[in-house]
Amino acid sequence: MKKIFLLGMVAGLLASCQSKTDGYTIEGTLTGDAASGKAYLERSVYLSDPVVVDSTVVQNGSFTFSGKVERPGLYYVIIDLNKPGEEPDYHNKMFRTMLYLENSDITYKGDVATLPGVYYASERESKSPEITGSSVHDLFVTMNKEIQVYSDTLNTLMERYADEYLVPESEGKDVSAVGMEIAREEMKWKDKLLQYQLDFIKKHADSPVAMDQAMYYLSGMEFLPDVKEIDQMQALFEKHWAGTAELEHFTTAASAARPLAVGQKYKDIDVLDRNGKTVKLSSMIPENEYVMLEFWASWCGPCRGEIPHLRKIHDKYKDFAIVSISLDEKESEWQKAMKEENMSWTQGRIEGGIYGAGAKEYNIQAIPMCLILDKEGRFYKTNMRGAYLDVFLDDLYKAN
Protein backbone atom coordinates (compact mmCIF):
# COMPACT_ATOMS: atom_id res chain seq x y z
CA MET A 1 0.00 0.00 0.00
CA LYS A 2 2.88 2.35 0.83
CA LYS A 3 4.45 1.69 -2.56
CA ILE A 4 1.17 2.36 -4.33
CA PHE A 5 0.72 5.56 -2.35
CA LEU A 6 4.25 6.77 -3.21
CA LEU A 7 3.74 6.00 -6.88
CA GLY A 8 0.51 7.96 -6.75
CA MET A 9 2.33 10.93 -5.25
CA VAL A 10 4.99 10.80 -7.97
CA ALA A 11 2.32 10.58 -10.66
CA GLY A 12 0.53 13.54 -9.13
CA LEU A 13 3.73 15.59 -9.03
CA LEU A 14 4.49 14.75 -12.65
CA ALA A 15 0.98 15.73 -13.67
CA SER A 16 1.34 18.98 -11.75
CA CYS A 17 4.66 19.75 -13.45
CA GLN A 18 3.20 18.89 -16.84
CA SER A 19 0.24 21.23 -16.34
CA LYS A 20 2.62 24.12 -15.70
CA THR A 21 4.10 23.80 -19.19
CA ASP A 22 0.98 22.65 -21.04
CA GLY A 23 -0.06 26.22 -21.78
CA TYR A 24 0.20 29.79 -20.61
CA THR A 25 -1.85 32.13 -18.47
CA ILE A 26 -1.37 35.88 -18.24
CA GLU A 27 -2.91 37.41 -15.13
CA GLY A 28 -3.02 41.18 -15.55
CA THR A 29 -3.51 43.76 -12.82
CA LEU A 30 -3.85 47.49 -13.48
CA THR A 31 -3.86 50.22 -10.87
CA GLY A 32 -5.17 53.73 -11.44
CA ASP A 33 -8.39 55.42 -12.47
CA ALA A 34 -10.83 54.00 -15.00
CA ALA A 35 -8.96 50.72 -15.39
CA SER A 36 -11.72 49.09 -17.41
CA GLY A 37 -11.85 48.39 -21.13
CA LYS A 38 -10.36 45.80 -23.47
CA ALA A 39 -7.07 43.91 -23.67
CA TYR A 40 -5.58 42.33 -26.78
CA LEU A 41 -2.76 39.85 -27.28
CA GLU A 42 -0.92 40.34 -30.57
CA ARG A 43 1.67 38.09 -32.19
CA SER A 44 4.62 39.87 -33.72
CA VAL A 45 5.19 38.55 -37.24
CA TYR A 46 8.37 39.50 -39.08
CA LEU A 47 7.84 42.19 -41.75
CA SER A 48 4.06 42.07 -41.26
CA ASP A 49 1.54 43.85 -39.08
CA PRO A 50 1.02 42.17 -35.68
CA VAL A 51 -1.82 39.65 -35.62
CA VAL A 52 -4.41 39.69 -32.82
CA VAL A 53 -4.56 36.18 -31.36
CA ASP A 54 -6.80 36.83 -28.35
CA SER A 55 -8.85 39.54 -26.66
CA THR A 56 -10.51 39.89 -23.29
CA VAL A 57 -12.27 42.39 -21.04
CA VAL A 58 -10.43 44.57 -18.53
CA GLN A 59 -12.74 44.79 -15.55
CA ASN A 60 -11.93 46.58 -12.30
CA GLY A 61 -8.26 46.60 -13.26
CA SER A 62 -7.99 42.89 -14.03
CA PHE A 63 -7.71 40.79 -17.18
CA THR A 64 -6.69 37.25 -18.08
CA PHE A 65 -5.36 35.50 -21.17
CA SER A 66 -4.84 31.77 -21.51
CA GLY A 67 -3.77 29.49 -24.31
CA LYS A 68 -0.85 27.52 -25.67
CA VAL A 69 2.07 28.45 -27.93
CA GLU A 70 4.06 26.06 -30.09
CA ARG A 71 7.27 27.83 -29.11
CA PRO A 72 8.20 31.01 -27.20
CA GLY A 73 8.08 34.24 -29.16
CA LEU A 74 7.48 37.98 -29.15
CA TYR A 75 3.95 39.20 -28.47
CA TYR A 76 2.37 42.52 -27.51
CA VAL A 77 -0.14 43.16 -24.74
CA ILE A 78 -2.45 46.01 -25.80
CA ILE A 79 -4.57 47.73 -23.15
CA ASP A 80 -7.40 49.90 -24.54
CA LEU A 81 -9.22 52.00 -21.95
CA ASN A 82 -10.94 54.28 -24.48
CA LYS A 83 -14.70 54.41 -24.12
CA PRO A 84 -16.82 53.28 -27.09
CA GLY A 85 -17.59 56.15 -29.43
CA GLU A 86 -15.01 58.57 -28.08
CA GLU A 87 -11.97 59.84 -29.99
CA PRO A 88 -9.16 57.30 -29.34
CA ASP A 89 -6.39 58.58 -27.06
CA TYR A 90 -3.26 56.65 -28.02
CA HIS A 91 -1.08 58.42 -25.43
CA ASN A 92 -3.01 58.16 -22.18
CA LYS A 93 -5.67 55.48 -22.67
CA MET A 94 -4.10 52.92 -25.01
CA PHE A 95 -0.93 51.10 -24.02
CA ARG A 96 1.39 48.63 -25.72
CA THR A 97 3.95 46.37 -24.04
CA MET A 98 6.34 43.81 -25.49
CA LEU A 99 6.10 40.34 -23.96
CA TYR A 100 8.15 37.26 -24.74
CA LEU A 101 5.47 34.65 -24.21
CA GLU A 102 6.09 31.03 -23.25
CA ASN A 103 3.94 28.28 -21.78
CA SER A 104 4.04 29.34 -18.13
CA ASP A 105 2.08 31.27 -15.53
CA ILE A 106 2.78 34.94 -16.17
CA THR A 107 1.79 38.04 -14.21
CA TYR A 108 1.47 41.56 -15.60
CA LYS A 109 1.30 44.51 -13.19
CA GLY A 110 1.13 48.12 -14.35
CA ASP A 111 -0.08 51.58 -13.38
CA VAL A 112 -2.40 53.28 -15.87
CA ALA A 113 -0.76 56.62 -15.06
CA THR A 114 2.67 55.50 -16.25
CA LEU A 115 2.15 52.68 -18.78
CA PRO A 116 3.90 53.48 -22.10
CA GLY A 117 1.33 54.71 -24.63
CA VAL A 118 0.95 53.25 -28.10
CA TYR A 119 2.26 56.62 -29.34
CA TYR A 120 5.19 58.21 -27.56
CA ALA A 121 4.56 61.45 -25.67
CA SER A 122 7.61 63.26 -24.27
CA GLU A 123 5.58 64.94 -21.54
CA ARG A 124 4.26 61.62 -20.21
CA GLU A 125 6.27 59.76 -17.57
CA SER A 126 6.50 56.14 -18.72
CA LYS A 127 7.32 53.00 -16.81
CA SER A 128 7.08 49.50 -18.22
CA PRO A 129 4.79 47.09 -16.37
CA GLU A 130 6.29 44.44 -14.14
CA ILE A 131 6.15 41.10 -15.96
CA THR A 132 7.14 37.89 -14.18
CA GLY A 133 6.85 34.18 -14.86
CA SER A 134 8.45 33.99 -18.32
CA SER A 135 12.13 33.03 -18.35
CA VAL A 136 12.42 34.19 -21.96
CA HIS A 137 11.05 37.61 -21.06
CA ASP A 138 13.46 37.73 -18.11
CA LEU A 139 16.32 37.31 -20.58
CA PHE A 140 14.92 40.17 -22.67
CA VAL A 141 14.74 42.44 -19.60
CA THR A 142 18.30 41.55 -18.58
CA MET A 143 19.58 42.29 -22.08
CA ASN A 144 17.85 45.69 -22.12
CA LYS A 145 19.34 46.62 -18.75
CA GLU A 146 22.83 45.78 -20.00
CA ILE A 147 22.30 47.65 -23.26
CA GLN A 148 21.07 50.67 -21.29
CA VAL A 149 24.56 51.08 -19.79
CA TYR A 150 25.97 51.56 -23.29
CA SER A 151 23.05 53.74 -24.34
CA ASP A 152 23.42 56.09 -21.37
CA THR A 153 27.10 56.61 -22.13
CA LEU A 154 26.39 57.16 -25.83
CA ASN A 155 23.61 59.65 -25.09
CA THR A 156 25.96 61.69 -22.92
CA LEU A 157 28.64 61.64 -25.60
CA MET A 158 26.13 62.62 -28.28
CA GLU A 159 25.04 65.65 -26.25
CA ARG A 160 28.66 66.73 -25.89
CA TYR A 161 29.21 66.06 -29.61
CA ALA A 162 26.37 68.41 -30.46
CA ASP A 163 27.93 71.18 -28.37
CA GLU A 164 31.49 70.65 -29.61
CA TYR A 165 30.83 69.83 -33.27
CA LEU A 166 27.31 70.45 -34.56
CA VAL A 167 26.94 73.94 -33.12
CA PRO A 168 30.37 75.17 -34.34
CA GLU A 169 29.73 73.55 -37.74
CA SER A 170 26.45 75.45 -38.06
CA GLU A 171 28.48 78.62 -37.49
CA GLY A 172 30.91 77.72 -40.27
CA LYS A 173 33.76 76.76 -37.92
CA ASP A 174 36.11 73.80 -38.37
CA VAL A 175 35.77 70.80 -36.10
CA SER A 176 37.68 71.24 -32.84
CA ALA A 177 40.16 68.79 -31.34
CA VAL A 178 37.69 68.27 -28.48
CA GLY A 179 34.91 67.48 -30.95
CA MET A 180 37.17 64.95 -32.66
CA GLU A 181 37.98 63.20 -29.38
CA ILE A 182 34.32 63.03 -28.40
CA ALA A 183 33.48 61.50 -31.79
CA ARG A 184 36.35 59.02 -31.41
CA GLU A 185 35.11 57.98 -27.96
CA GLU A 186 31.54 57.66 -29.22
CA MET A 187 32.67 55.39 -32.07
CA LYS A 188 34.51 53.17 -29.56
CA TRP A 189 31.35 52.82 -27.47
CA LYS A 190 29.28 52.02 -30.54
CA ASP A 191 31.75 49.25 -31.35
CA LYS A 192 31.44 47.96 -27.78
CA LEU A 193 27.65 47.95 -28.06
CA LEU A 194 27.82 46.08 -31.36
CA GLN A 195 30.16 43.49 -29.86
CA TYR A 196 27.82 43.02 -26.89
CA GLN A 197 24.89 42.41 -29.24
CA LEU A 198 26.85 39.94 -31.37
CA ASP A 199 28.04 38.04 -28.28
CA PHE A 200 24.49 37.95 -26.91
CA ILE A 201 23.12 36.50 -30.15
CA LYS A 202 25.73 33.73 -30.22
CA LYS A 203 25.40 32.91 -26.52
CA HIS A 204 21.59 32.68 -26.63
CA ALA A 205 21.09 31.41 -30.18
CA ASP A 206 18.28 29.10 -29.04
CA SER A 207 16.24 32.03 -27.70
CA PRO A 208 13.71 34.09 -29.68
CA VAL A 209 15.26 37.17 -28.05
CA ALA A 210 18.53 36.45 -29.85
CA MET A 211 16.68 35.68 -33.09
CA ASP A 212 14.93 39.05 -32.96
CA GLN A 213 18.22 40.82 -32.23
CA ALA A 214 19.77 39.07 -35.21
CA MET A 215 16.95 40.21 -37.47
CA TYR A 216 17.50 43.79 -36.29
CA TYR A 217 21.22 43.42 -36.98
CA LEU A 218 20.49 42.28 -40.53
CA SER A 219 18.33 45.36 -41.12
CA GLY A 220 21.47 47.51 -41.06
CA MET A 221 19.61 50.28 -39.24
CA GLU A 222 22.52 50.87 -36.85
CA PHE A 223 25.47 48.93 -38.24
CA LEU A 224 26.44 47.58 -41.64
CA PRO A 225 26.22 43.78 -41.17
CA ASP A 226 29.40 41.76 -41.60
CA VAL A 227 29.21 38.77 -43.93
CA LYS A 228 31.28 36.61 -41.54
CA GLU A 229 28.89 37.36 -38.67
CA ILE A 230 25.89 36.59 -40.89
CA ASP A 231 27.36 33.19 -41.79
CA GLN A 232 28.06 32.36 -38.14
CA MET A 233 24.51 33.26 -37.15
CA GLN A 234 23.12 31.18 -40.00
CA ALA A 235 25.03 28.12 -38.79
CA LEU A 236 23.91 28.59 -35.18
CA PHE A 237 20.26 29.15 -36.04
CA GLU A 238 20.18 26.14 -38.35
CA LYS A 239 21.25 24.10 -35.34
CA HIS A 240 18.62 25.49 -32.95
CA TRP A 241 15.73 26.52 -35.22
CA ALA A 242 15.62 23.83 -37.90
CA GLY A 243 12.24 23.49 -39.60
CA THR A 244 10.76 26.69 -38.15
CA ALA A 245 9.25 29.75 -39.78
CA GLU A 246 11.70 31.85 -37.77
CA LEU A 247 14.67 30.18 -39.48
CA GLU A 248 13.02 30.68 -42.86
CA HIS A 249 12.56 34.41 -42.13
CA PHE A 250 16.16 34.74 -40.96
CA THR A 251 17.52 32.94 -44.01
CA THR A 252 15.53 35.23 -46.32
CA ALA A 253 16.75 38.35 -44.50
CA ALA A 254 20.33 37.07 -44.45
CA SER A 255 20.24 36.46 -48.20
CA ALA A 256 19.05 40.04 -48.72
CA ALA A 257 21.71 41.48 -46.38
CA ARG A 258 24.73 39.56 -47.69
CA PRO A 259 25.25 41.49 -50.96
CA LEU A 260 25.82 44.78 -49.07
CA ALA A 261 27.54 43.32 -46.00
CA VAL A 262 31.01 44.26 -44.81
CA GLY A 263 33.53 42.18 -46.73
CA GLN A 264 31.47 41.90 -49.92
CA LYS A 265 32.51 43.42 -53.24
CA TYR A 266 30.61 46.53 -54.32
CA LYS A 267 27.88 46.19 -56.95
CA ASP A 268 29.01 47.41 -60.35
CA ILE A 269 25.80 49.15 -61.42
CA ASP A 270 25.15 51.33 -64.47
CA VAL A 271 25.37 55.08 -63.84
CA LEU A 272 25.23 58.19 -65.97
CA ASP A 273 28.34 60.37 -65.98
CA ARG A 274 28.40 64.18 -66.11
CA ASN A 275 27.98 64.04 -69.90
CA GLY A 276 24.92 61.78 -69.75
CA LYS A 277 26.81 58.72 -70.95
CA THR A 278 25.98 55.34 -69.38
CA VAL A 279 29.07 53.83 -67.77
CA LYS A 280 29.86 51.19 -65.18
CA LEU A 281 30.40 52.35 -61.63
CA SER A 282 33.74 50.53 -61.70
CA SER A 283 35.01 53.07 -64.24
CA MET A 284 34.65 55.76 -61.56
CA ILE A 285 36.33 53.87 -58.73
CA PRO A 286 40.14 54.14 -58.57
CA GLU A 287 42.13 51.03 -57.75
CA ASN A 288 43.99 50.55 -54.49
CA GLU A 289 42.29 53.47 -52.72
CA TYR A 290 39.67 53.84 -50.04
CA VAL A 291 36.50 55.16 -51.68
CA MET A 292 33.36 56.80 -50.36
CA LEU A 293 30.14 56.18 -52.28
CA GLU A 294 27.80 59.03 -51.37
CA PHE A 295 24.18 58.67 -52.51
CA TRP A 296 22.36 62.01 -52.58
CA ALA A 297 19.92 64.20 -54.53
CA SER A 298 19.51 67.91 -55.25
CA TRP A 299 16.13 67.97 -53.48
CA CYS A 300 17.52 66.42 -50.28
CA GLY A 301 18.30 69.16 -47.74
CA PRO A 302 20.43 67.00 -45.41
CA CYS A 303 22.39 65.73 -48.43
CA ARG A 304 23.30 69.22 -49.51
CA GLY A 305 24.09 70.12 -45.93
CA GLU A 306 26.86 67.49 -46.02
CA ILE A 307 28.51 68.82 -49.18
CA PRO A 308 30.58 71.66 -47.65
CA HIS A 309 32.21 69.12 -45.33
CA LEU A 310 32.83 66.75 -48.24
CA ARG A 311 34.58 69.58 -50.09
CA LYS A 312 36.97 69.97 -47.14
CA ILE A 313 37.57 66.21 -47.04
CA HIS A 314 38.23 66.15 -50.78
CA ASP A 315 40.80 68.94 -50.48
CA LYS A 316 42.54 67.47 -47.42
CA TYR A 317 42.79 63.75 -48.29
CA LYS A 318 44.04 63.39 -51.85
CA ASP A 319 44.23 59.58 -51.58
CA PHE A 320 40.63 59.26 -50.42
CA ALA A 321 38.23 59.16 -53.36
CA ILE A 322 34.67 60.44 -53.16
CA VAL A 323 32.12 59.27 -55.72
CA SER A 324 28.81 61.09 -55.37
CA ILE A 325 25.88 59.27 -56.96
CA SER A 326 22.73 61.32 -57.49
CA LEU A 327 19.19 59.99 -57.32
CA ASP A 328 17.79 62.96 -59.22
CA GLU A 329 15.36 61.92 -61.92
CA LYS A 330 15.92 65.12 -63.91
CA GLU A 331 19.41 65.71 -65.27
CA SER A 332 18.93 69.49 -65.29
CA GLU A 333 18.33 69.60 -61.53
CA TRP A 334 21.39 67.43 -60.93
CA GLN A 335 23.62 69.58 -63.14
CA LYS A 336 22.35 72.76 -61.48
CA ALA A 337 23.05 71.43 -57.97
CA MET A 338 26.57 70.25 -58.87
CA LYS A 339 27.39 73.72 -60.17
CA GLU A 340 25.88 75.48 -57.15
CA GLU A 341 27.75 73.23 -54.72
CA ASN A 342 31.06 73.32 -56.63
CA MET A 343 31.34 69.51 -56.59
CA SER A 344 34.66 68.97 -58.34
CA TRP A 345 35.06 65.28 -57.50
CA THR A 346 33.67 62.28 -59.40
CA GLN A 347 29.92 62.45 -60.04
CA GLY A 348 27.35 59.97 -61.34
CA ARG A 349 23.58 59.64 -61.49
CA ILE A 350 21.27 56.64 -61.34
CA GLU A 351 18.74 56.73 -64.14
CA GLY A 352 15.24 56.50 -62.71
CA GLY A 353 16.32 58.05 -59.42
CA ILE A 354 15.28 56.35 -56.23
CA TYR A 355 13.12 53.93 -58.24
CA GLY A 356 15.92 53.05 -60.64
CA ALA A 357 17.55 49.64 -60.92
CA GLY A 358 20.79 50.87 -59.35
CA ALA A 359 18.99 52.22 -56.29
CA LYS A 360 17.29 48.86 -55.83
CA GLU A 361 20.63 47.06 -56.17
CA TYR A 362 21.95 49.12 -53.26
CA ASN A 363 18.68 48.84 -51.32
CA ILE A 364 18.56 52.60 -50.79
CA GLN A 365 15.81 53.40 -48.28
CA ALA A 366 16.88 56.93 -47.34
CA ILE A 367 19.46 59.54 -48.27
CA PRO A 368 22.07 60.76 -47.68
CA MET A 369 23.61 57.31 -47.55
CA CYS A 370 27.31 56.57 -47.67
CA LEU A 371 29.27 53.37 -48.07
CA ILE A 372 33.05 53.26 -47.71
CA LEU A 373 35.03 50.72 -49.73
CA ASP A 374 38.43 49.38 -48.78
CA LYS A 375 41.36 49.19 -51.20
CA GLU A 376 40.01 45.92 -52.62
CA GLY A 377 36.60 47.42 -53.37
CA ARG A 378 34.84 45.67 -50.50
CA PHE A 379 32.28 47.27 -48.20
CA TYR A 380 34.09 48.50 -45.12
CA LYS A 381 32.11 51.15 -43.23
CA THR A 382 28.84 53.06 -43.40
CA ASN A 383 27.28 56.23 -41.96
CA MET A 384 30.61 58.06 -41.67
CA ARG A 385 29.66 61.72 -41.41
CA GLY A 386 30.82 64.92 -39.74
CA ALA A 387 33.46 64.43 -37.08
CA TYR A 388 32.99 60.65 -37.34
CA LEU A 389 34.31 60.81 -40.91
CA ASP A 390 37.13 63.12 -39.77
CA VAL A 391 38.13 60.67 -37.03
CA PHE A 392 37.88 57.69 -39.36
CA LEU A 393 40.14 59.30 -41.96
CA ASP A 394 42.56 60.68 -39.37
CA ASP A 395 43.01 57.22 -37.85
CA LEU A 396 43.07 55.51 -41.25
CA TYR A 397 45.83 57.59 -42.78
CA LYS A 398 47.88 57.72 -39.59
CA ALA A 399 47.88 53.92 -39.59
CA ASN A 400 48.84 53.80 -43.26
Secondary structure, 3 states (H helix, E strand, C coil): CHHHHHHHHHHHHHHHHHHHHCCEEEEEEEECCCCCEEEEEEECCCCCCCEEEEEEEEECCEEEEEECCCCCEEEEEEEECCCCCCCCCCCCCEEEEEEEECCCEEEEEEECCCCCECCCCCCCCCCCCEEECCHHHHHHHHHHHHHHHHHHHHHHHHHHHHHHHHHHHHCCCCCCHHHHHHHHHHHHHHHHHHHHHHHHHHHCCCCHHHHHHHHHHHHCCCCCCEHHHHHHHHHHHHHHCCCCHHHHHHHHHHHHHHHHCECCECCCCEEECCCCCEEEHHHHCCCCCEEEEEEECCCCHHHHHHHHHHHHHHHHCCCEEEEEEECCCCHHHHHHHHHHHCCCCEEEECCCHHHCHHHHHCCCCCCCEEEEECCCCEEEEECCCHHHHHHHHHHHHHHC
